[in-house]
Amino acid sequence: MMRLKQNIVITETGFVFDSDTGDSYSTNPVGLELLEKLKANVDMDEITAQITGRYDVEPLQFQRYFDDFVIMLRHFNLLEDTE
Protein backbone atom coordinates (compact mmCIF):
# COMPACT_ATOMS: atom_id res chain seq x y z
CA MET A 1 0.00 0.00 0.00
CA MET A 2 1.15 3.53 -0.65
CA ARG A 3 0.16 6.93 0.63
CA LEU A 4 1.19 10.53 0.31
CA LYS A 5 3.84 11.68 2.73
CA GLN A 6 2.32 13.48 5.68
CA ASN A 7 4.19 16.70 4.98
CA ILE A 8 2.47 17.14 1.59
CA VAL A 9 -0.05 19.98 1.52
CA ILE A 10 -2.78 19.99 -1.15
CA THR A 11 -5.08 22.93 -1.78
CA GLU A 12 -8.57 22.70 -3.26
CA THR A 13 -7.25 24.28 -6.47
CA GLY A 14 -4.71 21.50 -7.09
CA PHE A 15 -1.61 23.20 -5.71
CA VAL A 16 0.69 20.62 -4.10
CA PHE A 17 3.44 21.70 -1.70
CA ASP A 18 6.20 19.54 -0.20
CA SER A 19 7.10 21.27 3.06
CA ASP A 20 10.29 19.22 3.44
CA THR A 21 11.85 20.39 0.18
CA GLY A 22 9.92 23.57 -0.59
CA ASP A 23 8.97 22.15 -3.99
CA SER A 24 5.54 22.86 -5.38
CA TYR A 25 3.47 21.30 -8.15
CA SER A 26 0.04 21.66 -9.66
CA THR A 27 -2.43 19.08 -10.88
CA ASN A 28 -5.72 18.92 -12.73
CA PRO A 29 -9.03 18.08 -11.00
CA VAL A 30 -8.69 14.31 -11.54
CA GLY A 31 -5.13 14.35 -10.20
CA LEU A 32 -6.36 16.35 -7.22
CA GLU A 33 -9.05 13.76 -6.57
CA LEU A 34 -6.47 10.96 -6.72
CA LEU A 35 -4.10 12.79 -4.38
CA GLU A 36 -6.88 13.36 -1.86
CA LYS A 37 -7.78 9.66 -1.98
CA LEU A 38 -4.15 8.65 -1.47
CA LYS A 39 -3.79 11.09 1.42
CA ALA A 40 -6.92 9.58 3.00
CA ASN A 41 -5.47 6.05 2.58
CA VAL A 42 -8.31 4.92 0.34
CA ASP A 43 -7.72 1.36 -0.88
CA MET A 44 -6.78 0.88 -4.56
CA ASP A 45 -9.89 -1.17 -5.36
CA GLU A 46 -12.07 1.60 -3.93
CA ILE A 47 -10.18 4.29 -5.85
CA THR A 48 -10.69 2.31 -9.07
CA ALA A 49 -14.40 1.80 -8.36
CA GLN A 50 -14.96 5.48 -7.55
CA ILE A 51 -13.06 6.84 -10.56
CA THR A 52 -14.49 4.39 -13.10
CA GLY A 53 -17.96 5.07 -11.70
CA ARG A 54 -17.56 8.82 -12.03
CA TYR A 55 -15.67 9.06 -15.33
CA ASP A 56 -15.91 7.31 -18.68
CA VAL A 57 -12.88 5.07 -18.26
CA GLU A 58 -12.50 1.30 -18.14
CA PRO A 59 -10.79 -0.21 -15.07
CA LEU A 60 -7.76 -1.49 -17.01
CA GLN A 61 -7.32 1.84 -18.78
CA PHE A 62 -7.60 3.67 -15.46
CA GLN A 63 -5.02 1.32 -13.93
CA ARG A 64 -2.50 2.21 -16.65
CA TYR A 65 -3.09 5.94 -16.12
CA PHE A 66 -2.90 5.53 -12.35
CA ASP A 67 0.35 3.55 -12.59
CA ASP A 68 1.87 6.39 -14.65
CA PHE A 69 0.62 8.91 -12.06
CA VAL A 70 2.22 6.89 -9.24
CA ILE A 71 5.51 6.71 -11.14
CA MET A 72 5.48 10.50 -11.36
CA LEU A 73 4.66 10.85 -7.64
CA ARG A 74 7.53 8.50 -6.77
CA HIS A 75 9.88 10.46 -9.05
CA PHE A 76 9.09 13.62 -7.08
CA ASN A 77 9.40 11.69 -3.79
CA LEU A 78 5.84 12.44 -2.69
CA LEU A 79 4.86 8.91 -1.67
CA GLU A 80 5.78 6.61 1.15
CA ASP A 81 5.26 2.88 1.18
CA THR A 82 3.33 1.60 4.16
CA GLU A 83 4.22 -2.08 3.87
C-alpha positions in Angstrom: 0.0 0.0 0.0 1.2 3.5 -0.7 0.2 6.9 0.6 1.2 10.5 0.3 3.8 11.7 2.7 2.3 13.5 5.7 4.2 16.7 5.0 2.5 17.1 1.6 -0.1 20.0 1.5 -2.8 20.0 -1.1 -5.1 22.9 -1.8 -8.6 22.7 -3.3 -7.2 24.3 -6.5 -4.7 21.5 -7.1 -1.6 23.2 -5.7 0.7 20.6 -4.1 3.4 21.7 -1.7 6.2 19.5 -0.2 7.1 21.3 3.1 10.3 19.2 3.4 11.9 20.4 0.2 9.9 23.6 -0.6 9.0 22.1 -4.0 5.5 22.9 -5.4 3.5 21.3 -8.1 0.0 21.7 -9.7 -2.4 19.1 -10.9 -5.7 18.9 -12.7 -9.0 18.1 -11.0 -8.7 14.3 -11.5 -5.1 14.3 -10.2 -6.4 16.4 -7.2 -9.1 13.8 -6.6 -6.5 11.0 -6.7 -4.1 12.8 -4.4 -6.9 13.4 -1.9 -7.8 9.7 -2.0 -4.2 8.7 -1.5 -3.8 11.1 1.4 -6.9 9.6 3.0 -5.5 6.0 2.6 -8.3 4.9 0.3 -7.7 1.4 -0.9 -6.8 0.9 -4.6 -9.9 -1.2 -5.4 -12.1 1.6 -3.9 -10.2 4.3 -5.9 -10.7 2.3 -9.1 -14.4 1.8 -8.4 -15.0 5.5 -7.6 -13.1 6.8 -10.6 -14.5 4.4 -13.1 -18.0 5.1 -11.7 -17.6 8.8 -12.0 -15.7 9.1 -15.3 -15.9 7.3 -18.7 -12.9 5.1 -18.3 -12.5 1.3 -18.1 -10.8 -0.2 -15.1 -7.8 -1.5 -17.0 -7.3 1.8 -18.8 -7.6 3.7 -15.5 -5.0 1.3 -13.9 -2.5 2.2 -16.7 -3.1 5.9 -16.1 -2.9 5.5 -12.4 0.3 3.5 -12.6 1.9 6.4 -14.6 0.6 8.9 -12.1 2.2 6.9 -9.2 5.5 6.7 -11.1 5.5 10.5 -11.4 4.7 10.8 -7.6 7.5 8.5 -6.8 9.9 10.5 -9.0 9.1 13.6 -7.1 9.4 11.7 -3.8 5.8 12.4 -2.7 4.9 8.9 -1.7 5.8 6.6 1.1 5.3 2.9 1.2 3.3 1.6 4.2 4.2 -2.1 3.9 
